[in-house]
Amino acid sequence: MQKQILETSQEEYLNRNNTWTNYNDIYREDWLKQLQEQNKISYKDKLVNKTIPWFILTPATIQIVFSMTKYLQQPPEVRFLAVEVFDRFMTRHYLQLHSCIWNKSDIVDKEKQRQWDRVKERVRNQFVLRVMSCVQLASKLVNNSKGITCDKAVKFLTKIGNNFTIRSVVLSERRVFQTLDFKVLNLDILYNICVSVLDVCYIQHGEIYIKLFHKITGRWDRTPTERYEYLAVECDGIFLMCAVIASAGQLLQLETATIAFKLHQETQLPASDIHDFSVIITETILCKSADTAN
């Protein structure tokens, strides 16, 4: 864990960790492992019913996505992610619609073809709306606080000659979301758990931060100077906030490594520091719960 948060000298920190290069290598390895795991998940998501990723994407379609994200002043990550989301959505959407029409047993093939032709026409009419929904989702996945709102989406669509209502935009975004089978955590549950975790952090403040000091230094007792320097850690509300969220995720049995990594991206605090602190909090909660049960 970053010893410099105790405001010790840089020389002491370097001696303990050998070099900054070794320190950075640790986080680089963690980062690469995260990317490898995400890559495996992404690969599985793209292989739906033996379909071929990128098969439906044309240069013109990709250029539309790029132009849309550029006009809406989105960062580069959004345009690339939006293309991936659109590819996955349209593949699944097509399979669902095709199955819905052609698997009917109560109508003849000629009627199925008529219905299928109407479905294809509707899909063509909704093309720009679906692209916008994919861009919206990508913008929120990259940075939710700067995501494209439905109102902004409607204004853009109107500007390019497509008159969709806010309701249409909302329903389209939801359709894309559900088709891709995104899992959304009930934020009310997460919030309530975070509040309960924070209660414990306040009540057991001394015990939790002594354990954290031991994790950092390997010692339980603090000198008067260390006690004063350690206030920089005890008063770090952002660090506590991240650890509380990660601990709540652990209690809800979520993917804690992903949570810590995302919090690291938002705050620049090392993911391992967030994880270590959250484990201390979670273990304290479980220990107190066991004592109460007995």
N, C-alpha and C positions, 0 to 999 in steps of 0.2 A: 504494500500500500504506500501511497506517496508520503514519504517521511517529511517532505518539505512543508506540509500543512502544519507541522509542529514548529515551523520556522527555525529548524536547525540549519547548520551551515551546509552549503552546497558540497563542500569537500567531504563532510561526513556522509552525506547522502550518496555521493559517488563511490566512496569507499565501501559502503554497504552493498551497493548494487553493481559494483565493478565499473561499469561505464554507462553513459546514456544510451549507447548503441544497444547494449544488452537489455536495458529497460524498454527501449522502443521495440526490440525484437519480440519481447513477450506479448505486447499488444498487437503487433503485426501478425503474429501467429494466431492469436485469438480472432482477429479480424478476418483472416483468411479462412479459418474454420467456420466462422459465421457465413461467409460467402459460399463456401462449399455446401453447407447445409441448405442454404437458400436456393442454391443452384439445383440440388437434388429435388427439392420440393417443386421448384418451377418446372423442371423437366417432366415430372409426373403430371402436373396440372395441364401441360400442353398436349400430352398424349391421351386424348379423349376418344374412346371407341376407335382406336387405330387411325385417327385423322392425322393429317400432316400439318404441322405448324407452318405459318407463312403462306400456305397454299392459296388462301383467298386474298392475300394482301397484294395490291398492285402498287407500282410507284406513284400513281395518281392518288390513290387512297392515302398512302403514307404522307404525301405532300400536303394533302388537305389537313391531316392531323398536325403536321409541323406548322402550317400557316395559321391554324387556329390557335395553337399554343403561343406562337410568336405574337399574334395580335393581342392576345389576352395577357401578355407579358409574364409568361410562366418560365421557370428555369429549365435548363436542358433536360434535367431528369424527368420532368413531366412529359415532354414530347415522346421520349423513348418508352416510358412506362405506358403512356396512353396507347401507343401502337400495339404493345403486348396485350394490354387489356382488351382492346378492340378485336384483335385476332382471336383471343380466347373466347370472348363473348359471342362473336358472330358464328364461330364454329359450333359452339354449344347451342346457340339460339336456332341455327339452321337444323341441327339434329332433332331438337325438341319439336320444332314446327313440322318437320318432315314426318316424324313419328306420329304426331297428333293427327295428321291428315291420312297418311297412307296405311296406318295400322287399324283404321276403322273397318269393322266387318259388316256393318249394316248398310253400306252404300256401294254402288258399283264403281268401277275404275274411272268411268267417264266423268262421274260426279266428283270423284276425288281429284281428278285433273283440274276441273273447273275451280274447285276450292283452293287447290294448290296455286293456280294462276293468280287468284285473288290475294292469297297470302304473299306471294312474291311481289306483287304490285305494292302491297302495304309496306313490305320491308324496304322497297326502293324509296317510297315516300318518306320513310322514317330514317333514312340513312344518315342525314346530317344531324338529326336529333340524337341518334345512337352514338355518333362520333363525339358529339358534345358531352354526352353522359359519361363516356369513357375518359374524356379529358378531365371532366369534373372529378371523377373518382381518383384519377391519377394525381391531380393537384392536391387532393385531400390526403392521399396516402403519403405524398412527399412532404407536405407541410400543411396540416389541417387548419392552422390559424390563418393561412393565406389561400385557402382553397377557393375555388370559383363558386360563388353563390348562385342559387337558382335565378335570382333577379338579374344578375350579371349575364347569365347564360341566355335568358330570354331576350335581353337587349341586344346581345350579339347576333342571335338567330334572326331577330327582326331586322337588324341592320343588313343582313345578307339575303333578305327576302323570304324568310321562313317564319310564318306567324304561328308560333307555338305558345300556349299559355304556361303559366308557372306550374299549374297542375300537371300538364303534359310533361314538363321537364322533370318534376319530382317523380312522377310515375315511371318515366323512362330510366332515371337514375336507379330507382329501386329495382326495376326489371333487370338491368345490367348486374346490379349487386347480387340479386337472388340467383340469377342464371349462373354466375360464377361461383355460387355457393360460398360467398365470403361469410366468415363467422364473426359476428359482432357481439362483443361482451356487453351485457347490461351495465351501463355506466353507473346506474343508481346502486347496484350491488357493489361494484368496485369502490364507489365513493363511500358507502356505508362501512365497508371493511377497512378502508383507509382511515376513517374517523376512529374506528375502534382500535386500530393499530396505533394511531397517534395518541390515543388515551393511555395506552400501555407505555408508550415512549415517554410521556410526561410523568406518569406515576412511578415508573421504574427508571427514571432518567439517570440516576447515579450508577445503578448496576449496569445498564446498557453501555454507558460511555466508558466505564472502567473496563468492561470486556473489549470494547473497541480499542482502548489504549493498549491493552495486553496484546491484541491482534497486531497492532502496529509495531510495538517495541519488544514484545516477548516478556515484559515485566508487568507486575500488578501494582507495585508501589510507585508513586510519582513524587519527584522532588518538588519543593515549592516553585522552582523556576519552571519545571515541566507543567505543573498544574496551571500556571499562568499562561504559558504558551499554548496549552491544550484548549484554552478557551476559544481559540480560533476555530477549532473543530466543533466544540459544543455549541457555538453560536452560529454555525453555518446552516441556515435554514434550508437552503437549496439542497445541500447534501442530505439532510434529514428527510426532506420531501421525497427525494429520489428513492431513498432506502425504504421509506414507508410504502410507496407505491409498489416497489419490487417485492416487499414483504407481503403486501396484500395479494399480489400475484401468486406468490408461493402458496399462500393459504387457500387460494382459489384453484390451485394446481394448474396454473397457466404456464406458458413457455417462458420461464424466468430469464433465461439467457437472452432471449429476444427483447424482453422488457428492459433489462439492464443496458443492452446495446442501444436501444432506441433512446433511453434516458441519457446515455452518454452522448449521442448525437445532438440532443437538444441542449445539454448543459455543458458539454466538454469535460465533465467529470469522468475519470476512468471507470469503465464498466465493471472491472474487477473490484474496485473500491465500493461501488454501489452494491454489488452482489455480496461482498463480505459483510458490509454493515447490515444489509437486509437479513442475512442469515442469522446474525447475532440477535436481531430484533425478533425474528420468527422463532428461534430457539427459546428465547426468553418467554415469549407468549405461550408456547407449547408447554414449557416447564411450569409456568404459573397455572396453566389450565389443569395440568396433571396434579399439582399440589392441591388445587381446589377440589378436584374430583375425589382425592383421597381423604 
